[in-house]
């Protein structure tokens, strides 16, 4: 198989983790007889510095000419601390999602047993948790208009807008996923307050008639945030809107022990984009201590979803599982009892994963 992959490192630790994932994918190609061609592109602060734009047209064109996109991270604190800036790194993310039609963000939250004690949640509550989120990605308050501030800057408007079509297409993906799992779907909204959420709930209820085998529940966002920590095992598939999904999936990172362990896939009508759920973490960028596993697992999702290479994807997941079983830990998942010779920096983690992956039987 010959495939083209656009690699957008982005900002902060993005360059460090995507480099390791690219190397892992190259090993997969060698071991399984595939050819992957990698093309770099710019987004976020890196793109602003180079071109003045957070997502130049060249990046969009490069992505469209590829079969999949691997993304690192976007964002820098200099923009967060200056709300008056008109050009911001995150605008690049919103643009690429819209331009590539990436309306569905898929985030699996699966716990490795070896990390039960790295979370702040009690192990007996966590064990057995296996959730997949479907977050609507190109609608809602992040894209709604009008979106503005008044002339003196004392008032701002953001619009939360959803159409029936937008809700139905993400909900259908969630239902289809539920049919392959435990056949339980929880739709999260705020229908007791928001008109857009009432449309969301009505649409999910209507669609549920096409999937009579799936048990459907509806939960308000505030209750869902509490239930996710109280009893995560109750959930199987969760579908929700853009902002609610953004918040809940970051909260759910505590189930896995660290945001550095969680991959994601953004898919739609064109190619898929794959990225770790963590941010650019500029406070640790360049220190060599970032956890690259979320990016590596995003590479596994890329192989599975975009290329249909399930065996190759499973090989990466197995290498990560073995890494953890052997007691190796990055800084974010290490504990006081982790031996010094098992503590891995970013480069060491990449080398150990490559070593484990190279031993996978073909």
N, C-alpha and C positions, 0 to 999 in steps of 0.2 A: 504494500500500500504506500502511495506517495501522497503526502499532505503538506499544505502550507499553513504555518502558524505565525500569527502576528504576536510579538512579545512587546507589551507596553509596561515597562518597569515602573514608571510614574515617579513618585516622590518617596523620601525617607528610606525606610527599610525595603521598599519595593524592589530596588535594584538588587539587593542582597538575596532576597528570597526567590525572585524570578530566575536569577542566574542558576540557582541550585535546581529549581524545577526543570529548567531547560536541559540541564545536564542529565537529570533523571529520565526525561523523555528521549534524549539521545541514546541512553543505555537501553531503553525499551526498544527503540528502533533497531539497534544492533542485535539484541537478543532475539527479537521476534521477526526480523526481516522486513522492517518498514523503513521508509525514507521520510524524514520530517525536515522541511525547509523553514528556517526561522528568520523573520524579518522584524527588526526593531521599529518602534514608533513612539511618538511623544504624547503625553497627556499631563494635565495638572500644572503644578508650579514649574516643572521642567519644561513643559511646552510654552508656558507664558514667558519664561526667561529666554527661550530660543526664538519664539515666533510672535510673542505678544498675545497669543490666543491660548485658552485652556485646552482646546481640542481642535487643532488645525485640520483643514479639509484633507490634507495629505494623510493624516492618521485614519480618517474615515475611509478614504479610498484604499489604503493599504489593508484595512480590515476587510473590506468588501471583496478584495482580491484573494483573501485567505479562506481557509476551511474552518478555522477556529481562532480565538483570541485568548491569550494568557495575559492577565493584568496583575500588576503588583499592588500598589496603593496610591491614594491621592490625598493631598492636603499638607499645609504648612501653617504653623501657629501665627506667622506674621499677618496672615489674612484673617484669622479668627479674631485677632485683637484689634482689627481696624474695619469696623462695619461699613465704613464709607467707600471702601474699594469697590469699583464697579466690575472688575475682572477678577474672578476667583477660581481656584483649582477645581472645586466641586462642580462648577458649571461644565467642565469637561466631561465628568461622569454623566451628568444629565443629558448632555448632547449626544454622547456615544450610544447611550441606551435608546434615546429617541430615534437617532439616525439609523441604527441597526435593527430597530423594531424589537428590542429586548424587553418584552412586557412581563416576563415571568422570572422572578428570582427564586431559585430552588436552594434551600439550605438544609442539608441533613445534619441532625444533632444526634450523633451516636457516641456512646460512652465506651472507651476502652477500659476494661476492668482494672487494668494496672494503674489507672488514674483516679480511682474511686476516692483516694484520700488527698488528692490535690485540690479538690473543690472545697469551697466554703460551706457546701451543703452536706448534710450527714450522708454517709455511704449507703445506709439502709433505705434512704429515700431515693437516691440516685440509681441504684443497681437495677439494670434491666431497661433503663430509659432508651428509647429509640424513636425519635420524632423527625418528621420532615416538614419544613415550612415552605409554603408557596406564597411569596410576597409579590403583590402587584407592583410593577416597577416603573411604569411610564405615565401614570395618572395620579390623581389625588392632589394633595396640597403642595407637593413639590413641583407640580407642573401647571396647576390651575391658574387662570387669569380672571379678574385683574390681580396684579402683583405689583405693589408700589408703596412708596412713602410720600407723605405730603411735603410741601415745599420747605417747611421749617424743621422737618425730621421728627416731629412729635407724635406722628401717627403712622402706622404701617398696616398694609392689607395683604393677606395671603388667602387664596381661594381654594377650598376643598371641593373638587368637582369630580364626579364619576358618571360614566354612561353605563347603561345596561350591558352594552357590548363588551366594555372593558371588564366588568365584573364577571360576565359569563365565560369569557375565554380563559381567565385565570382559574375560576372555579372548576371548569371542565378538566383542566390539567390536574387539579387537586383530586377530583373525583376519580380520574383514571388511575392516579397513583394509589389512592386508597383501595381500589379494586385489586391491586397487586400486593397489598400489605394486610393489615388487620381489619380493613373495611370499616374504619372509624374516621370521620372527618369533623373537625371543629372549625367553625367559621367565627372569626373574631371581628367585632364591630363596636359601635357606640350608638345603637339604634334607638336607645331611650332619649337621646339628645339630638343627634345629627340626622338631617334629612338624607344626606348621601349614604349614611349607614342603613337607613330604612330601605333605600333602593338596593343596597348591597344584600341585605338579609332577604328581601323579597326575591331577588334574582337567584340566590343560592337555594332557597326553598323550592322555587319553580324547577330548577335544574335537577334537584334531588329525585324527582319522579322518574328520571331516566336511569337512576342508579339505585333501585330499591334495596339492593343488598348492602348498601353503605349506611351505617348508622350516623345520622347527622345531628350535631348539637350546635347551638349558637351561644356565644359567650361575650359579654361586654369586655372591652379592653382592660379596664381596671381589675376586674375579677380574673381575667386570663393571666395578667402579670403576677397576681398572687398565687393562682393555682399552679403556674409553671414552676414555682419554687416549692410550694407545699406538697405537690404530688405529680411530678413530671411524667410518671409512668401511665397516667390516665390518657395521655395524648398519643395519637398516631400520626395523622396528617392535620396540619393547621393551615388554613388559608385566610389571608387578611390583606388589608390595604397597604399602601406604600409607607406611610409614616408609622402606623402601628407595627408593621412587620420589621421596620428598621429598628425600633426599640425592643421588641420582643426577642428578636434573634440575638441581639447583643446580650440581653439578659440571659438567654439560654446558653450563652457561652460558659456560664458557670456550671452547667450540667456536665460539659466536657472537660472542665478544669481550667481552660484557658481559651481566649480568642485565637491563640496561636495554633489551635488544633482544628479549627473549623473552616472547611472549604465552602464555596458556593458556585452555582452556575446560573447565568442569566441567558435565557433563551427566548426565542420568538419566531418570527417569520423568516429570518435569515440565518446567519451563523450564530454560534454560541460564544459567550464570553465567560471566562472562568477566573475567579479571584478569591483569595482568602477574605474572610469577613473582617479581619482587623484593619486598622487604619495605617497611616504612614509612620506612626510612632517616631517622630523626629527626635525625641529625647534620647532614643537608643540607637539612632541611625549612625552607622559607621563604627560602632563599638563591637560588632561581631557577636552580639548576644541575642539577636532576634531568632525566634522560632520559625523555621521554614516549613514545618510540617503542614500547616494549613494550605500553603501554596502548593506543596507537593501533592496533597490530596485533591486540590483543585485540578492539578494535571491529570490525576486519575479519573476525575469526573469528565474532563475533556475527552479522554480516550473512550470512555464508556458512552457518553451521551452524543457527542458530535461524530465520532468515528466508528462507534459500534464495536469497539475492541474491549469486550468484557474481560477476557482472560488477561490481557495486558494491564487493564485497570486493577484487577484483583491482585496482580503481582505487586503493584505499588502499595496497595493497602496491606498486603501480607508483610512487605518489608517494613512498613511503619509499625505494624503490630509486633513484629519480631524485635524491632528496635526497643519498644517499650517493655516487652517481656524480658529482654536481656538486661533491663534495669537502667538503660541510658535515659538521660533527662536533659532537656534544655532548661535554662534558668527559670522560665516562667512556670514549669511544672515540676521542678526539683523541690524536695522537702529537706528538712534538717537531717534526715537519715540517709539521704542520697550520698553514696561514697564519692569522694573527690574524683576518682578515675572514671566515674560514670556520668559526670557533669560535662555536657557538650556545648561548645559554642556553635555559632551558625555554620561555619565551614566544616567543623568536625561532624556535625549532624549530617550535612550533605555527603561527606565522605563515607560515613558509616551506612547511611541509607543506600548509597551506590554500591558499597561492598555487599550488603545483604541482597540487593536486587540482582546483582550479577550472579548470585548463586541460585536464583530461581530456576527450577527445571523447565525446559522448553519442550 
